[in-house]
Amino acid sequence: MNQLLEKAFVAAAKLPQDSQTRLAQLILQEIANQQSTNLKKPRMLSPVTKGSNYTDTSINHDVVLAESLYNHKISHSQA
């Protein structure tokens, strides 16, 4: 714990009990807000350098995936 936070806790300990409770609730709420904000940040994705050469992958992605798996399986079984 850094010195400023320690100083804040010492000062808070001198407050009446109901003020300490409200302060603790505010602190915990702020921490929860920061954590939920951090979780919602989008991850940066990098584009692939080589595509599949299919122009309709987003429409027929299951077919493209099945063909790719099939072709991969055939090429390994022939090797």
MMTF fields as JSON, N, C-alpha, C and O atoms, coordinates in Angstrom:
{
  "mmtfVersion": "1.0.0",
  "mmtfProducer": "UNKNOWN",
  "numBonds": 315,
  "numAtoms": 316,
  "numGroups": 79,
  "numChains": 1,
  "numModels": 1,
  "chainsPerModel": [1],
  "groupsPerChain": [79],
  "chainIdList": ["A"],
  "bondAtomList": [4, 2, 8, 6, 12, 10, 16, 14, 20, 18, 24, 22, 28, 26, 32, 30, 36, 34, 40, 38, 44, 42, 48, 46, 52, 50, 56, 54, 60, 58, 64, 62, 68, 66, 72, 70, 76, 74, 80, 78, 84, 82, 88, 86, 92, 90, 96, 94, 100, 98, 104, 102, 108, 106, 112, 110, 116, 114, 120, 118, 124, 122, 128, 126, 132, 130, 136, 134, 140, 138, 144, 142, 148, 146, 152, 150, 156, 154, 160, 158, 164, 162, 168, 166, 172, 170, 176, 174, 180, 178, 184, 182, 188, 186, 192, 190, 196, 194, 200, 198, 204, 202, 208, 206, 212, 210, 216, 214, 220, 218, 224, 222, 228, 226, 232, 230, 236, 234, 240, 238, 244, 242, 248, 246, 252, 250, 256, 254, 260, 258, 264, 262, 268, 266, 272, 270, 276, 274, 280, 278, 284, 282, 288, 286, 292, 290, 296, 294, 300, 298, 304, 302, 308, 306, 312, 310],
  "bondOrderList": [1, 1, 1, 1, 1, 1, 1, 1, 1, 1, 1, 1, 1, 1, 1, 1, 1, 1, 1, 1, 1, 1, 1, 1, 1, 1, 1, 1, 1, 1, 1, 1, 1, 1, 1, 1, 1, 1, 1, 1, 1, 1, 1, 1, 1, 1, 1, 1, 1, 1, 1, 1, 1, 1, 1, 1, 1, 1, 1, 1, 1, 1, 1, 1, 1, 1, 1, 1, 1, 1, 1, 1, 1, 1, 1, 1, 1, 1],
  "groupList": [{"groupName": "MET", "atomNameList": ["N", "CA", "C", "O"], "elementList": ["N", "C", "C", "O"], "formalChargeList": [0, 0, 0, 0], "bondAtomList": [1, 0, 2, 1, 3, 2], "bondOrderList": [1, 1, 2], "singleLetterCode": "M", "chemCompType": "L-PEPTIDE LINKING"}, {"groupName": "ASN", "atomNameList": ["N", "CA", "C", "O"], "elementList": ["N", "C", "C", "O"], "formalChargeList": [0, 0, 0, 0], "bondAtomList": [1, 0, 2, 1, 3, 2], "bondOrderList": [1, 1, 2], "singleLetterCode": "N", "chemCompType": "L-PEPTIDE LINKING"}, {"groupName": "GLN", "atomNameList": ["N", "CA", "C", "O"], "elementList": ["N", "C", "C", "O"], "formalChargeList": [0, 0, 0, 0], "bondAtomList": [1, 0, 2, 1, 3, 2], "bondOrderList": [1, 1, 2], "singleLetterCode": "Q", "chemCompType": "L-PEPTIDE LINKING"}, {"groupName": "LEU", "atomNameList": ["N", "CA", "C", "O"], "elementList": ["N", "C", "C", "O"], "formalChargeList": [0, 0, 0, 0], "bondAtomList": [1, 0, 2, 1, 3, 2], "bondOrderList": [1, 1, 2], "singleLetterCode": "L", "chemCompType": "L-PEPTIDE LINKING"}, {"groupName": "GLU", "atomNameList": ["N", "CA", "C", "O"], "elementList": ["N", "C", "C", "O"], "formalChargeList": [0, 0, 0, 0], "bondAtomList": [1, 0, 2, 1, 3, 2], "bondOrderList": [1, 1, 2], "singleLetterCode": "E", "chemCompType": "L-PEPTIDE LINKING"}, {"groupName": "LYS", "atomNameList": ["N", "CA", "C", "O"], "elementList": ["N", "C", "C", "O"], "formalChargeList": [0, 0, 0, 0], "bondAtomList": [1, 0, 2, 1, 3, 2], "bondOrderList": [1, 1, 2], "singleLetterCode": "K", "chemCompType": "L-PEPTIDE LINKING"}, {"groupName": "ALA", "atomNameList": ["N", "CA", "C", "O"], "elementList": ["N", "C", "C", "O"], "formalChargeList": [0, 0, 0, 0], "bondAtomList": [1, 0, 2, 1, 3, 2], "bondOrderList": [1, 1, 2], "singleLetterCode": "A", "chemCompType": "L-PEPTIDE LINKING"}, {"groupName": "PHE", "atomNameList": ["N", "CA", "C", "O"], "elementList": ["N", "C", "C", "O"], "formalChargeList": [0, 0, 0, 0], "bondAtomList": [1, 0, 2, 1, 3, 2], "bondOrderList": [1, 1, 2], "singleLetterCode": "F", "chemCompType": "L-PEPTIDE LINKING"}, {"groupName": "VAL", "atomNameList": ["N", "CA", "C", "O"], "elementList": ["N", "C", "C", "O"], "formalChargeList": [0, 0, 0, 0], "bondAtomList": [1, 0, 2, 1, 3, 2], "bondOrderList": [1, 1, 2], "singleLetterCode": "V", "chemCompType": "L-PEPTIDE LINKING"}, {"groupName": "PRO", "atomNameList": ["N", "CA", "C", "O"], "elementList": ["N", "C", "C", "O"], "formalChargeList": [0, 0, 0, 0], "bondAtomList": [1, 0, 2, 1, 3, 2], "bondOrderList": [1, 1, 2], "singleLetterCode": "P", "chemCompType": "L-PEPTIDE LINKING"}, {"groupName": "ASP", "atomNameList": ["N", "CA", "C", "O"], "elementList": ["N", "C", "C", "O"], "formalChargeList": [0, 0, 0, 0], "bondAtomList": [1, 0, 2, 1, 3, 2], "bondOrderList": [1, 1, 2], "singleLetterCode": "D", "chemCompType": "L-PEPTIDE LINKING"}, {"groupName": "SER", "atomNameList": ["N", "CA", "C", "O"], "elementList": ["N", "C", "C", "O"], "formalChargeList": [0, 0, 0, 0], "bondAtomList": [1, 0, 2, 1, 3, 2], "bondOrderList": [1, 1, 2], "singleLetterCode": "S", "chemCompType": "L-PEPTIDE LINKING"}, {"groupName": "THR", "atomNameList": ["N", "CA", "C", "O"], "elementList": ["N", "C", "C", "O"], "formalChargeList": [0, 0, 0, 0], "bondAtomList": [1, 0, 2, 1, 3, 2], "bondOrderList": [1, 1, 2], "singleLetterCode": "T", "chemCompType": "L-PEPTIDE LINKING"}, {"groupName": "ARG", "atomNameList": ["N", "CA", "C", "O"], "elementList": ["N", "C", "C", "O"], "formalChargeList": [0, 0, 0, 0], "bondAtomList": [1, 0, 2, 1, 3, 2], "bondOrderList": [1, 1, 2], "singleLetterCode": "R", "chemCompType": "L-PEPTIDE LINKING"}, {"groupName": "ILE", "atomNameList": ["N", "CA", "C", "O"], "elementList": ["N", "C", "C", "O"], "formalChargeList": [0, 0, 0, 0], "bondAtomList": [1, 0, 2, 1, 3, 2], "bondOrderList": [1, 1, 2], "singleLetterCode": "I", "chemCompType": "L-PEPTIDE LINKING"}, {"groupName": "GLY", "atomNameList": ["N", "CA", "C", "O"], "elementList": ["N", "C", "C", "O"], "formalChargeList": [0, 0, 0, 0], "bondAtomList": [1, 0, 2, 1, 3, 2], "bondOrderList": [1, 1, 2], "singleLetterCode": "G", "chemCompType": "PEPTIDE LINKING"}, {"groupName": "TYR", "atomNameList": ["N", "CA", "C", "O"], "elementList": ["N", "C", "C", "O"], "formalChargeList": [0, 0, 0, 0], "bondAtomList": [1, 0, 2, 1, 3, 2], "bondOrderList": [1, 1, 2], "singleLetterCode": "Y", "chemCompType": "L-PEPTIDE LINKING"}, {"groupName": "HIS", "atomNameList": ["N", "CA", "C", "O"], "elementList": ["N", "C", "C", "O"], "formalChargeList": [0, 0, 0, 0], "bondAtomList": [1, 0, 2, 1, 3, 2], "bondOrderList": [1, 1, 2], "singleLetterCode": "H", "chemCompType": "L-PEPTIDE LINKING"}],
  "groupTypeList": [0, 1, 2, 3, 3, 4, 5, 6, 7, 8, 6, 6, 6, 5, 3, 9, 2, 10, 11, 2, 12, 13, 3, 6, 2, 3, 14, 3, 2, 4, 14, 6, 1, 2, 2, 11, 12, 1, 3, 5, 5, 9, 13, 0, 3, 11, 9, 8, 12, 5, 15, 11, 1, 16, 12, 10, 12, 11, 14, 1, 17, 10, 8, 8, 3, 6, 4, 11, 3, 16, 1, 17, 5, 14, 11, 17, 11, 2, 6],
  "groupIdList": [1, 2, 3, 4, 5, 6, 7, 8, 9, 10, 11, 12, 13, 14, 15, 16, 17, 18, 19, 20, 21, 22, 23, 24, 25, 26, 27, 28, 29, 30, 31, 32, 33, 34, 35, 36, 37, 38, 39, 40, 41, 42, 43, 44, 45, 46, 47, 48, 49, 50, 51, 52, 53, 54, 55, 56, 57, 58, 59, 60, 61, 62, 63, 64, 65, 66, 67, 68, 69, 70, 71, 72, 73, 74, 75, 76, 77, 78, 79],
  "secStructList": [7, 7, 2, 2, 2, 2, 2, 2, 2, 2, 2, 2, 2, 6, 1, 7, 2, 2, 2, 2, 2, 2, 2, 2, 2, 2, 2, 2, 2, 2, 2, 2, 2, 2, 2, 2, 2, 2, 2, 6, 1, 7, 7, 7, 7, 7, 7, 7, 1, 1, 7, 7, 1, 7, 1, 7, 6, 6, 6, 1, 2, 2, 2, 2, 2, 2, 2, 2, 2, 2, 2, 2, 2, 2, 2, 2, 2, 2, 7],
  "xCoordList": [0.854, 0.0, 0.899, 1.874, 0.558, 1.412, 1.073, 0.068, 1.927, 1.799, 0.515, -0.086, 0.084, -1.133, -2.353, -3.244, -2.391, -3.512, -3.503, -4.556, -2.323, -2.214, -2.707, -3.409, -2.342, -2.772, -4.296, -4.926, -4.884, -6.333, -7.023, -8.058, -6.472, -7.069, -6.969, -7.896, -5.866, -5.719, -6.763, -7.392, -6.939, -7.936, -9.347, -10.186, -9.616, -10.94, -11.27, -12.427, -10.26, -10.476, -10.952, -11.558, -10.689, -11.101, -12.535, -13.088, -13.133, -14.507, -15.509, -15.183, -16.737, -17.783, -18.069, -17.787, -18.628, -18.854, -19.69, -19.353, -20.756, -21.594, -20.847, -21.055, -19.986, -19.173, -18.149, -17.873, -17.585, -16.634, -17.327, -16.76, -18.553, -19.305, -19.577, -19.374, -20.037, -20.307, -19.04, -19.055, -17.949, -16.671, -16.21, -15.75, -16.334, -15.947, -16.791, -16.27, -18.101, -18.974, -18.56, -18.557, -18.211, -17.763, -16.473, -16.33, -15.546, -14.261, -14.48, -13.95, -15.26, -15.504, -16.258, -15.987, -17.199, -17.938, -17.006, -17.11, -16.105, -15.155, -14.223, -13.924, -13.773, -12.911, -13.673, -13.133, -14.926, -15.74, -15.955, -15.898, -16.202, -16.389, -15.138, -15.222, -13.981, -12.722, -12.458, -11.994, -12.746, -12.525, -13.457, -13.035, -14.717, -15.638, -15.29, -15.484, -14.782, -14.353, -13.155, -13.075, -12.229, -11.047, -11.417, -10.77, -12.435, -12.831, -13.512, -13.489, -14.116, -14.881, -14.043, -14.565, -12.775, -11.941, -11.778, -11.489, -11.961, -11.818, -10.359, -9.436, -10.19, -8.835, -8.482, -9.315, -7.258, -6.805, -6.457, -5.64, -7.078, -6.821, -5.919, -6.051, -5.009, -4.152, -4.686, -5.049, -4.735, -5.208, -4.212, -3.004, -4.745, -3.87, -3.098, -3.569, -1.919, -1.099, -1.464, -1.253, -2.017, -2.39, -3.836, -4.189, -4.656, -6.06, -6.284, -5.343, -7.552, -7.906, -8.16, -8.336, -8.181, -8.507, -9.981, -10.367, -10.8, -12.246, -12.827, -12.475, -13.707, -14.302, -15.598, -16.095, -16.161, -17.443, -17.337, -18.297, -16.188, -15.962, -16.962, -17.436, -17.288, -18.202, -19.602, -20.336, -19.98, -21.304, -21.271, -22.157, -20.273, -20.186, -19.049, -18.317, -18.893, -17.731, -17.686, -16.596, -18.842, -18.838, -18.314, -17.563, -18.716, -18.26, -16.755, -16.024, -16.307, -14.88, -14.068, -13.023, -14.536, -13.831, -13.797, -12.753, -14.93, -14.983, -14.047, -13.324, -14.054, -13.158, -11.699, -10.867, -11.4, -10.022, -9.571, -8.469, -10.421, -10.081, -9.944, -9.035, -10.846, -10.794, -9.505, -8.814, -9.189, -7.976, -6.718, -5.764, -6.72, -5.581, -5.421, -4.304, -6.544, -6.512, -6.022, -5.222, -6.49, -6.077, -4.591, -3.888, -4.1, -2.683, -1.78, -0.673, -2.209, -1.39, -1.442, -0.461, -2.56, -2.666, -1.875, -1.455, -1.668, -0.907, 0.577, 1.365, 0.981, 2.412, 3.113, 4.315],
  "yCoordList": [-1.167, 0.0, 1.228, 1.299, 2.196, 3.384, 4.345, 4.179, 5.351, 6.26, 7.076, 7.316, 7.503, 8.294, 7.476, 7.984, 6.224, 5.364, 5.103, 5.095, 4.892, 4.716, 5.96, 5.849, 7.137, 8.4, 8.528, 8.988, 8.117, 8.167, 7.23, 7.586, 6.045, 5.103, 5.608, 5.423, 6.234, 6.807, 7.903, 7.973, 8.76, 9.831, 9.251, 9.739, 8.222, 7.609, 6.934, 6.915, 6.385, 5.712, 6.685, 6.265, 7.969, 8.983, 9.462, 10.185, 9.068, 9.468, 8.652, 7.57, 9.171, 8.371, 7.089, 7.011, 6.1, 4.78, 4.851, 4.179, 5.634, 5.699, 6.338, 5.952, 7.305, 7.912, 6.923, 6.902, 6.108, 5.081, 4.072, 3.64, 3.708, 2.75, 3.32, 2.638, 4.568, 5.191, 5.327, 5.099, 5.697, 5.833, 4.482, 4.391, 3.447, 2.107, 1.666, 1.064, 1.961, 1.608, 2.342, 1.76, 3.619, 4.397, 3.833, 3.709, 3.497, 2.95, 1.623, 1.409, 0.739, -0.569, -0.434, -1.171, 0.498, 0.728, 1.243, 0.826, 2.143, 2.68, 1.585, 1.526, 0.73, -0.389, -1.312, -1.743, -1.616, -2.48, -1.84, -2.526, -0.535, 0.168, 0.111, -0.109, 0.304, 0.259, -1.132, -1.28, -2.152, -3.521, -3.873, -4.514, -3.461, -3.78, -2.997, -3.498, -1.781, -0.988, -1.644, -1.69, -2.148, -2.801, -4.063, -4.388, -4.777, -6.007, -5.754, -6.619, -4.59, -4.309, -3.725, -3.485, -3.496, -2.935, -3.967, -5.132, -3.549, -4.504, -4.911, -4.12, -6.143, -6.611, -6.218, -6.283, -5.816, -5.445, -6.713, -7.521, -6.871, -8.032, -7.626, -6.532, -8.509, -8.237, -9.017, -10.186, -8.388, -9.112, -10.201, -10.07, -11.264, -12.34, -11.88, -11.037, -12.437, -12.029, -12.802, -12.322, -14.008, -14.815, -15.262, -15.825, -15.026, -15.414, -16.823, -17.522, -17.236, -18.588, -18.674, -19.768, -17.533, -17.429, -17.686, -17.805, -17.771, -17.876, -16.475, -15.747, -16.099, -14.766, -14.759, -13.69, -15.939, -16.003, -16.709, -17.329, -16.616, -17.328, -16.925, -17.781, -15.649, -15.231, -15.798, -15.97, -16.088, -16.656, -18.173, -18.747, -18.814, -20.282, -20.79, -21.695, -20.22, -20.562, -22.036, -22.599, -22.69, -24.108, -24.966, -25.916, -24.623, -25.372, -25.178, -26.135, -23.942, -23.646, -24.395, -24.963, -24.403, -25.109, -26.608, -27.242, -27.177, -28.616, -28.982, -29.974, -28.187, -28.46, -28.359, -29.173, -27.365, -27.185, -28.373, -28.889, -28.805, -29.96, -31.22, -32.022, -31.389, -32.559, -32.567, -33.583, -31.42, -31.332, -31.548, -32.18, -31.029, -31.196, -32.665, -33.181, -33.341, -34.759, -35.605, -36.519, -35.32, -36.061, -35.885, -36.857, -34.646, -34.404, -35.078, -35.482, -35.218, -35.895, -37.404, -38.087, -37.936, -39.383, -39.857, -41.013, -38.973, -39.333, -39.204, -39.779, -38.47, -38.231, -39.414, -39.354],
  "zCoordList": [0.0, 0.0, 0.0, 0.748, -0.85, -0.903, 0.235, 0.927, 0.416, 1.553, 1.517, 2.564, 0.351, 0.25, 0.665, 1.346, 0.258, 0.639, 2.145, 2.783, 2.708, 4.156, 4.894, 5.899, 4.401, 4.998, 4.935, 5.888, 3.806, 3.651, 4.631, 5.195, 4.844, 5.79, 7.225, 8.013, 7.565, 8.906, 9.122, 10.178, 8.11, 8.213, 8.266, 9.023, 7.476, 7.445, 8.774, 9.193, 9.433, 10.718, 11.79, 12.776, 11.616, 12.581, 12.349, 13.179, 11.237, 10.913, 11.718, 12.206, 11.859, 12.515, 11.717, 10.521, 12.397, 11.802, 10.52, 9.546, 10.489, 9.285, 8.118, 6.967, 8.399, 7.342, 6.812, 5.612, 7.685, 7.252, 6.331, 5.328, 6.687, 5.872, 4.489, 3.484, 4.431, 3.127, 2.298, 1.089, 2.945, 2.236, 1.693, 0.555, 2.501, 2.052, 0.862, -0.078, 0.893, -0.22, -1.495, -2.58, -1.357, -2.523, -3.112, -4.329, -2.231, -2.698, -3.425, -4.516, -2.815, -3.436, -4.753, -5.701, -4.819, -6.065, -7.168, -8.322, -6.806, -7.785, -8.298, -9.491, -7.405, -7.821, -8.765, -9.784, -8.433, -9.296, -10.665, -11.685, -10.693, -11.969, -12.82, -14.028, -12.212, -12.959, -13.5, -14.631, -12.708, -13.167, -14.32, -15.283, -14.234, -15.328, -16.583, -17.691, -16.436, -17.584, -18.252, -19.479, -17.455, -18.013, -18.772, -19.768, -18.332, -18.999, -20.334, -21.21, -20.506, -21.709, -22.84, -23.928, -22.607, -23.667, -24.784, -24.513, -26.026, -27.124, -27.317, -27.122, -27.697, -27.987, -29.405, -30.31, -29.586, -30.918, -31.692, -31.25, -32.83, -33.671, -34.83, -35.378, -35.196, -36.34, -37.533, -37.401, -38.673, -39.854, -40.252, -40.051, -40.815, -41.264, -42.493, -43.256, -42.674, -43.811, -45.074, -46.188, -44.892, -46.048, -45.877, -44.841, -46.854, -46.791, -47.291, -47.667, -47.292, -47.722, -49.222, -49.759, -49.903, -51.33, -51.618, -52.781, -50.594, -50.766, -50.624, -49.696, -51.529, -51.451, -50.664, -50.309, -50.381, -49.684, -48.333, -47.878, -47.703, -46.447, -45.373, -44.626, -45.281, -44.222, -44.419, -43.446, -45.641, -45.917, -45.75, -45.115, -46.306, -46.312, -45.438, -45.838, -44.252, -43.428, -43.05, -42.95, -42.834, -42.478, -43.625, -43.409, -44.836, -46.005, -46.194, -46.45, -46.067, -46.222, -45.173, -45.489, -43.939, -42.876, -43.146, -42.997, -43.542, -43.824, -44.967, -44.881, -46.045, -47.175, -46.749, -47.15, -45.945, -45.492, -44.647, -44.836, -43.717, -42.882, -43.727, -43.513, -44.683, -45.545, -46.368, -46.444, -46.985, -47.781, -46.939, -47.392, -45.735, -44.827, -44.455, -44.41, -44.186, -43.818, -44.977, -44.774, -46.209, -47.409, -47.65, -47.927, -47.545, -47.846, -46.827, -47.182, -45.563, -44.569, -44.726, -44.43, -45.183, -45.35, -46.565, -46.617, -47.546, -48.737, -48.507, -49.257, -47.497, -47.249, -46.661, -46.403]
}
